[in-house]
């Protein structure tokens, strides 16, 4: 089945088959991308709503982002003026209209996302549909000014969502793109690595189940995004337009944990800046909220200026009952199972080592999210930011050790647990089962087939059928690097775990 291409047409969404078959027309009011109430909605209902729409397979979403041309220019200037590094005062920028497959939402907001790649030619964005304060805009050559909403408008904005989702991201990696022009991307991929890697990670749940529904990795789907840039703060002067290919990616917000674990009040920490869960030379660990940034503590937003909240977060890692303290003292399989969801961590390690997810908790003290599951009193790991995979950059070398062992043993969790023979044996067994399920000896099999499907059902149709200018199209020949990686990595792993 080829993906459906979604075309805007006022209140109708027109389904046009990529193969050129007759379009199927339906009323967009019948589509479950419509806003749904968050009051009392269960994790299962929210999962079903999003899985059947935003993350439904075989669809290419069409998105429009209408904003002031001056805002577009200033947000780019802000990134350059801050040396292409994340800075605390990054503005949420007013979006006049956010269109999603025929559904139009007014007064949304976008913000540039990322850490060290914020001046790439084609920026990535966080999107919020319900942000009613601290949203900024500008006109002409002026500075930012806050967009103030009246009470009625605020109430309307706070209810805005798409199939229950109030936030998500528009992702496209410089590392995995062959878009050209004066400002070229890396020319080392075709925007397939992240989609393939997250799918491969999700398949580890077939080896050992660790969630109530879904997998411990973010979902994503392909989209064509048209930025409509408006002159003079006017909706009828937005003829400066550009279209790009993106992935619509799930955010690791509170709803992510509600859908996977039925947990409405999660405690989770984002790993970042290459220092998360990294032991020092004396094998000690000291909590730092720059490296382990709390996303939520008991469902509440983290306040770094609150000493009590900081102490609570630090104790969860370095206190007497903290994660690092207990893991470093573990000596057996039973000890480890009492602290972490070992099936979850092994699923993660299987997926990370197979896909070459090196810029991660597994390989680089970076990215990914640690989640404390209160119902079991154990820690889990959630996979995030899988663009540097399938051979991109030398740390993802296909011949790398299957354990990604750190020479100094500084990984507070993985180096420790893999030093326990029973844990390593369990990992090798699970890895072997996964490899057998995903590929044959020559590299053929489900993983290569999935890459071919991504190219034929998403990337090639977007290249050919959406009016992208030549510089925005992907060079499909670059996919050979990923096919080669799959073959070489599977062979190397099989040899290592004999």
C-alpha positions as CSV (number, residue, x, y, z in Angstrom):
1,X,0.0,0.0,0.0
2,X,1.4,3.4,-0.9
3,X,1.0,6.4,1.4
4,X,-1.8,8.8,1.1
5,X,-0.8,12.3,0.3
6,X,-2.9,14.8,2.2
7,X,-3.9,18.0,0.2
8,X,-5.4,21.1,1.7
9,X,-8.8,22.2,0.3
10,X,-10.7,24.5,2.7
11,X,-12.9,22.2,4.8
12,X,-12.1,19.1,2.7
13,X,-9.1,16.9,2.9
14,X,-8.4,15.2,-0.4
15,X,-6.7,11.9,-0.4
16,X,-4.5,11.5,-3.5
17,X,-2.8,8.1,-4.0
18,X,0.9,8.4,-4.7
19,X,0.6,6.0,-7.6
20,X,-1.8,8.5,-9.3
21,X,-5.0,6.5,-8.7
22,X,-8.3,8.4,-8.3
23,X,-8.4,10.6,-5.3
24,X,-10.6,9.7,-2.4
25,X,-12.4,12.7,-0.8
26,X,-13.7,12.8,2.7
27,X,-14.9,15.5,5.1
28,X,-12.1,16.6,7.4
29,X,-14.7,16.8,10.3
30,X,-14.8,13.0,10.1
31,X,-11.1,12.7,10.7
32,X,-9.9,12.1,14.2
33,X,-7.2,14.7,14.0
34,X,-9.8,17.0,15.4
35,X,-9.3,18.4,18.9
36,X,-10.3,16.1,21.8
37,X,-10.8,16.9,25.4
38,X,-8.0,16.0,27.8
39,X,-10.3,15.8,30.8
40,X,-10.2,12.3,32.1
41,X,-8.9,10.8,28.9
42,X,-7.1,7.5,29.5
43,X,-3.7,6.6,28.2
44,X,-5.3,3.9,26.0
45,X,-7.7,6.3,24.4
46,X,-5.0,8.9,23.8
47,X,-2.7,6.2,22.3
48,X,-5.5,5.0,19.9
49,X,-6.3,8.5,18.9
50,X,-2.7,9.4,18.0
51,X,-1.8,6.1,16.5
52,X,-4.7,6.2,14.2
53,X,-4.0,9.8,12.9
54,X,-0.7,11.6,13.5
55,X,1.4,8.4,13.6
56,X,-0.7,6.3,11.3
57,X,1.5,4.4,8.8
58,X,1.3,4.9,5.0
59,X,0.4,8.6,5.3
60,X,2.4,11.7,4.4
61,X,1.1,14.7,6.3
62,X,0.8,18.1,4.9
63,X,1.4,21.0,7.3
64,X,1.4,24.7,6.9
65,X,3.0,27.2,9.2
66,X,1.9,30.8,8.7
67,X,4.0,33.5,10.5
68,X,5.4,36.9,10.1
69,X,8.3,37.1,7.7
70,X,10.1,39.4,10.2
71,X,9.7,36.7,12.9
72,X,11.2,34.1,10.6
73,X,14.2,36.3,9.9
74,X,14.8,37.3,13.5
75,X,14.6,33.7,14.9
76,X,17.4,32.8,12.4
77,X,19.4,35.9,13.4
78,X,19.0,35.0,17.1
79,X,20.6,31.6,16.5
80,X,23.6,33.0,14.6
81,X,24.1,35.8,17.2
82,X,24.3,33.1,20.0
83,X,27.0,31.1,18.2
84,X,24.6,28.3,17.1
85,X,24.3,27.1,20.7
86,X,21.3,26.6,22.8
87,X,20.6,29.7,24.9
88,X,18.0,30.2,27.7
89,X,16.1,33.1,26.1
90,X,15.2,31.3,22.9
91,X,11.8,32.7,22.0
92,X,8.6,30.9,21.4
93,X,7.5,32.5,18.1
94,X,3.9,33.3,17.3
95,X,2.3,31.3,14.4
96,X,-0.7,32.9,12.9
97,X,-2.1,29.7,11.6
98,X,-0.9,26.1,11.9
99,X,-2.5,23.8,9.4
100,X,-2.5,20.0,9.7
101,X,-4.2,18.1,6.9
102,X,-7.0,20.6,6.6
103,X,-7.4,21.4,10.3
104,X,-6.3,25.0,10.9
105,X,-5.3,26.1,14.4
106,X,-4.8,29.8,15.1
107,X,-2.2,31.3,17.5
108,X,0.2,28.3,17.8
109,X,3.9,28.7,18.7
110,X,7.2,27.3,17.4
111,X,10.7,27.4,18.9
112,X,14.0,26.4,17.4
113,X,15.2,23.1,19.0
114,X,18.5,21.3,19.3
115,X,21.7,21.8,21.2
116,X,24.8,22.0,19.0
117,X,23.2,22.2,15.5
118,X,21.1,25.3,15.7
119,X,22.5,27.1,12.7
120,X,21.9,24.3,10.2
121,X,20.5,25.4,6.9
122,X,17.1,23.9,7.7
123,X,16.1,24.4,11.3
124,X,14.2,22.0,13.5
125,X,11.3,23.2,15.6
126,X,9.3,22.4,18.7
127,X,5.6,23.1,18.2
128,X,3.1,24.0,20.9
129,X,-0.6,24.4,20.1
130,X,-1.8,25.5,23.5
131,X,0.8,28.0,24.6
132,X,-1.1,31.2,25.7
133,X,1.7,33.3,27.2
134,X,5.4,34.2,26.6
135,X,4.8,34.0,22.9
136,X,6.7,36.6,20.7
137,X,6.4,38.2,17.3
138,X,7.9,41.1,15.4
139,X,7.3,43.2,12.3
140,X,9.7,45.0,10.0
141,X,13.1,45.3,11.5
142,X,12.0,45.6,15.1
143,X,12.9,43.5,18.1
144,X,10.7,40.8,19.7
145,X,7.5,41.9,21.5
146,X,5.2,39.7,23.4
147,X,1.9,38.7,21.8
148,X,-0.7,39.4,24.6
149,X,-3.9,37.5,24.4
150,X,-7.2,38.5,26.0
151,X,-8.9,36.0,28.4
152,X,-11.2,34.6,25.8
153,X,-8.4,33.9,23.4
154,X,-6.2,32.4,26.1
155,X,-9.1,30.0,27.1
156,X,-9.4,29.0,23.4
157,X,-5.7,28.4,22.9
158,X,-5.4,26.3,26.1
159,X,-7.9,23.8,24.6
160,X,-6.1,23.5,21.2
161,X,-4.7,20.1,20.3
162,X,-4.5,17.6,17.4
163,X,-5.9,14.2,18.3
164,X,-5.1,15.0,21.9
165,X,-1.5,16.2,21.3
166,X,-0.7,19.7,22.4
167,X,3.0,19.6,21.4
168,X,5.4,17.7,19.0
169,X,8.4,18.6,17.0
170,X,9.3,19.0,13.4
171,X,12.6,17.2,13.0
172,X,15.1,17.0,10.2
173,X,18.7,16.4,10.7
174,X,21.6,18.1,8.9
175,X,23.5,14.8,9.5
176,X,20.9,12.8,7.5
177,X,20.0,15.0,4.6
178,X,21.3,15.6,1.0
179,X,19.3,18.8,0.5
180,X,21.5,21.2,-1.6
181,X,21.9,24.8,-2.7
182,X,24.2,27.4,-1.2
183,X,23.6,26.2,2.3
184,X,24.0,22.5,1.9
185,X,23.2,19.8,4.5
186,X,25.8,17.2,5.2
187,X,25.0,15.2,2.0
188,X,25.4,12.0,4.0
189,X,21.8,10.7,4.1
190,X,18.3,11.1,2.8
191,X,16.2,11.8,6.0
192,X,15.8,8.1,6.6
193,X,18.1,7.2,9.5
194,X,15.9,8.6,12.2
195,X,12.7,7.0,10.9
196,X,14.5,3.6,10.4
197,X,16.2,3.7,13.7
198,X,13.1,4.5,15.8
199,X,11.3,1.7,14.0
200,X,14.1,-0.7,14.7
201,X,14.2,0.3,18.3
202,X,10.4,-0.2,18.6
203,X,10.8,-3.8,17.4
204,X,12.8,-4.7,20.5
205,X,9.5,-4.8,22.4
206,X,8.8,-8.0,20.5
207,X,11.7,-9.6,22.3
208,X,10.7,-8.5,25.8
209,X,7.6,-6.4,26.6
210,X,8.3,-3.5,28.9
211,X,5.4,-1.1,28.3
212,X,1.6,-1.3,28.5
213,X,1.3,-0.1,24.9
214,X,3.8,1.0,22.3
215,X,7.5,1.1,22.8
216,X,9.9,3.2,24.8
217,X,10.8,5.3,21.9
218,X,9.2,8.3,20.2
219,X,7.0,7.8,17.2
220,X,7.3,9.9,14.0
221,X,5.8,10.2,10.5
222,X,6.7,12.1,7.3
223,X,5.3,15.5,6.4
224,X,5.8,18.2,3.9
225,X,5.8,21.5,5.7
226,X,5.1,24.7,3.9
227,X,6.3,27.9,5.7
228,X,4.1,30.8,4.7
229,X,5.8,34.1,5.5
230,X,3.6,37.1,5.9
231,X,4.4,40.8,5.3
232,X,3.1,43.6,7.6
233,X,1.4,41.3,10.1
234,X,-1.3,40.5,7.7
235,X,-2.9,37.1,6.8
236,X,-3.5,38.1,3.2
237,X,0.1,38.9,2.4
238,X,1.8,35.5,2.8
239,X,3.0,34.7,-0.7
240,X,6.6,34.1,0.3
241,X,6.5,30.3,0.7
242,X,8.9,27.5,1.0
243,X,8.3,23.7,1.4
244,X,10.5,21.2,3.1
245,X,10.4,17.6,4.2
246,X,10.2,16.9,7.9
247,X,9.4,14.2,10.4
248,X,6.5,15.0,12.8
249,X,7.9,13.5,16.0
250,X,6.3,12.8,19.3
251,X,7.5,14.9,22.3
252,X,8.6,13.2,25.5
253,X,5.9,15.2,27.4
254,X,3.7,13.9,30.2
255,X,1.3,12.4,27.7
256,X,4.1,10.1,26.4
257,X,4.3,8.4,29.8
258,X,0.5,8.3,30.2
259,X,0.2,6.5,26.9
260,X,3.0,4.0,27.5
261,X,2.7,3.4,31.3
262,X,-0.7,4.9,32.4
263,X,1.4,7.3,34.5
264,X,-0.2,10.7,34.8
265,X,2.5,12.2,37.0
266,X,5.9,11.0,35.7
267,X,9.4,11.7,37.0
268,X,11.9,11.9,34.1
269,X,15.3,13.3,33.4
270,X,16.7,14.2,30.0
271,X,20.4,13.3,29.4
272,X,22.4,16.0,27.6
273,X,25.7,17.7,26.9
274,X,27.8,14.6,26.9
275,X,28.0,14.3,30.7
276,X,24.9,12.4,31.8
277,X,25.6,9.4,34.2
278,X,29.3,9.9,33.7
279,X,31.6,8.8,36.5
280,X,34.7,10.8,37.3
281,X,38.2,9.3,37.4
282,X,37.6,8.0,40.9
283,X,34.3,6.4,39.7
284,X,32.2,8.9,41.6
285,X,29.0,10.5,40.4
286,X,27.7,14.0,41.2
287,X,24.2,15.1,40.1
288,X,24.2,18.1,37.7
289,X,20.9,19.3,36.3
290,X,22.7,20.5,33.2
291,X,23.6,16.9,32.3
292,X,20.5,15.3,33.8
293,X,17.8,17.9,33.2
294,X,14.6,17.1,35.1
295,X,11.6,17.1,32.7
296,X,9.2,16.4,35.5
297,X,9.3,15.4,39.2
298,X,6.0,13.7,40.2
299,X,4.4,15.3,37.3
300,X,5.5,18.8,38.2
301,X,7.8,21.0,36.1
302,X,11.3,21.3,37.5
303,X,12.3,24.6,39.1
304,X,16.1,24.8,39.2
305,X,16.0,27.7,41.6
306,X,14.1,25.6,44.2
307,X,16.7,24.1,46.6
308,X,14.3,21.5,47.9
309,X,13.4,20.3,44.4
310,X,17.1,20.2,43.4
311,X,18.0,18.2,46.5
312,X,15.1,15.7,45.7
313,X,16.5,15.3,42.2
314,X,20.0,14.8,43.3
315,X,19.0,12.2,45.9
316,X,17.3,10.1,43.2
317,X,20.8,9.5,41.8
318,X,23.4,9.9,44.5
319,X,21.5,9.5,47.7
320,X,21.6,6.2,49.7
321,X,18.7,4.8,47.6
322,X,19.7,6.6,44.5
323,X,20.0,5.0,41.1
324,X,23.8,5.4,40.7
325,X,24.5,4.5,44.3
326,X,22.6,1.2,44.1
327,X,23.8,0.2,40.7
328,X,27.4,0.7,41.6
329,X,26.8,-1.6,44.6
330,X,25.1,-4.3,42.6
331,X,26.8,-7.7,42.2
332,X,24.2,-10.0,40.7
333,X,21.4,-10.3,38.2
334,X,18.9,-10.1,41.1
335,X,20.6,-7.0,42.5
336,X,20.2,-5.2,39.1
337,X,16.6,-6.4,38.6
338,X,15.7,-4.8,41.9
339,X,16.8,-1.4,40.7
340,X,16.1,-1.1,37.0
341,X,13.7,-2.6,34.6
342,X,16.4,-4.8,33.2
343,X,14.3,-6.0,30.2
344,X,13.8,-2.4,29.3
345,X,17.5,-1.5,29.5
346,X,18.5,-4.6,27.5
347,X,15.9,-3.9,24.9
348,X,17.4,-0.4,24.6
349,X,21.0,-1.8,24.4
350,X,20.0,-4.2,21.7
351,X,18.4,-1.4,19.6
352,X,21.2,1.1,20.3
353,X,24.1,-1.3,19.4
354,X,22.3,-2.6,16.3
355,X,21.4,0.9,14.9
356,X,24.6,2.5,15.9
357,X,22.9,5.0,18.3
358,X,26.2,6.3,19.5
359,X,25.2,9.8,20.4
360,X,23.3,8.5,23.4
361,X,23.3,7.1,26.9
362,X,24.9,4.1,25.4
363,X,27.8,5.7,23.7
364,X,28.2,9.4,24.5
365,X,26.6,10.2,27.8
366,X,24.0,12.1,25.9
367,X,20.4,12.2,24.7
368,X,17.8,9.7,25.9
369,X,15.6,10.0,29.0
370,X,15.6,8.2,32.4
371,X,12.2,7.5,33.8
372,X,11.4,6.4,37.3
373,X,8.4,4.1,37.2
374,X,6.7,4.5,40.5
375,X,4.4,1.6,40.2
376,X,7.3,-0.9,40.0
377,X,9.8,1.3,41.9
378,X,12.3,0.8,39.1
379,X,14.0,2.9,36.5
380,X,13.5,2.7,32.7
381,X,15.2,4.3,29.8
382,X,13.4,6.0,26.9
383,X,15.2,6.4,23.5
384,X,15.5,9.9,22.1
385,X,17.2,11.7,19.2
386,X,18.1,8.8,16.9
387,X,19.4,10.8,13.9
388,X,23.1,9.9,14.3
389,X,22.6,6.3,13.5
390,X,23.3,3.7,10.8
391,X,26.9,4.7,10.3
392,X,26.8,8.5,10.5
393,X,30.1,9.7,11.9
394,X,32.9,7.5,13.1
395,X,31.6,6.7,16.6
396,X,28.9,4.7,14.8
397,X,31.5,2.5,13.1
398,X,29.8,-0.9,12.2
399,X,32.7,-2.8,13.7
400,X,32.4,-1.2,17.1
401,X,32.2,-3.4,20.2
402,X,28.6,-4.6,20.8
403,X,28.7,-3.3,24.4
404,X,30.1,0.1,23.4
405,X,32.4,-0.3,26.3
406,X,33.9,2.8,27.7
407,X,37.7,2.4,28.1
408,X,37.6,3.9,31.6
409,X,34.4,2.3,32.6
410,X,32.7,5.6,33.2
411,X,29.2,4.7,32.2
412,X,27.5,4.5,35.6
413,X,24.9,2.0,34.4
414,X,25.9,0.0,31.3
415,X,29.6,-0.6,32.1
416,X,28.6,-1.7,35.6
417,X,25.7,-4.1,34.7
418,X,27.6,-5.7,31.7
419,X,30.5,-6.5,34.1
420,X,28.1,-8.9,35.8
421,X,28.3,-12.2,33.8
422,X,24.7,-13.2,34.1
423,X,23.6,-9.8,32.8
424,X,26.0,-9.9,29.9
425,X,24.9,-13.4,29.0
426,X,21.2,-12.3,29.0
427,X,22.1,-9.3,26.8
428,X,24.0,-11.5,24.3
429,X,21.1,-13.9,24.1
430,X,18.5,-11.2,23.5
431,X,20.8,-9.5,20.9
432,X,21.1,-12.8,19.0
433,X,17.4,-13.3,19.0
434,X,16.8,-9.8,17.7
435,X,19.4,-10.1,15.0
436,X,17.9,-13.3,13.7
437,X,14.5,-11.7,13.6
438,X,15.7,-8.6,11.8
439,X,18.2,-9.8,9.1
440,X,19.6,-12.8,7.3
441,X,23.3,-13.5,7.0
442,X,23.7,-11.3,3.9
443,X,21.9,-8.4,5.5
444,X,18.6,-8.9,3.8
445,X,15.4,-9.1,5.8
446,X,12.9,-6.9,7.7
447,X,15.3,-4.1,8.5
448,X,16.5,-3.6,4.9
449,X,12.9,-4.0,3.7
450,X,11.8,-1.3,6.1
451,X,14.5,1.1,4.7
452,X,13.3,0.3,1.1
453,X,9.7,1.0,2.2
454,X,10.6,4.3,3.8
455,X,12.3,5.4,0.5
456,X,9.5,4.1,-1.8
457,X,6.5,5.1,0.2
458,X,7.6,8.4,1.7
459,X,10.8,10.0,0.5
460,X,10.5,9.3,-3.2
461,X,6.9,10.5,-3.4
462,X,7.7,13.7,-1.5
463,X,10.6,14.3,-3.9
464,X,8.4,13.9,-6.9
465,X,4.8,14.9,-6.0
466,X,4.9,17.9,-3.7
467,X,6.5,20.7,-5.7
468,X,9.7,20.8,-3.7
469,X,12.4,22.9,-5.5
470,X,15.4,20.9,-6.5
471,X,17.5,22.0,-3.6
472,X,15.0,20.6,-1.1
473,X,14.9,17.1,-2.6
474,X,16.9,14.2,-1.3
475,X,19.5,12.3,-3.3
476,X,18.2,8.7,-3.0
477,X,21.6,7.3,-4.0
478,X,22.9,8.2,-0.5
479,X,20.7,5.4,0.9
480,X,23.4,3.0,-0.1
481,X,25.4,3.9,3.0
482,X,22.6,2.7,5.2
483,X,22.1,-0.5,3.3
484,X,25.9,-1.2,3.6
485,X,25.8,-0.4,7.3
486,X,23.0,-2.9,8.0
487,X,25.0,-5.7,6.2
488,X,28.3,-4.8,7.9
489,X,26.9,-4.2,11.4
490,X,24.8,-7.4,11.5
491,X,27.9,-9.5,10.4
492,X,30.1,-7.8,13.0
493,X,27.6,-8.3,15.8
494,X,27.1,-11.9,14.9
495,X,30.9,-12.5,15.0
496,X,31.2,-10.7,18.4
497,X,28.6,-12.6,20.2
498,X,29.4,-16.1,19.1
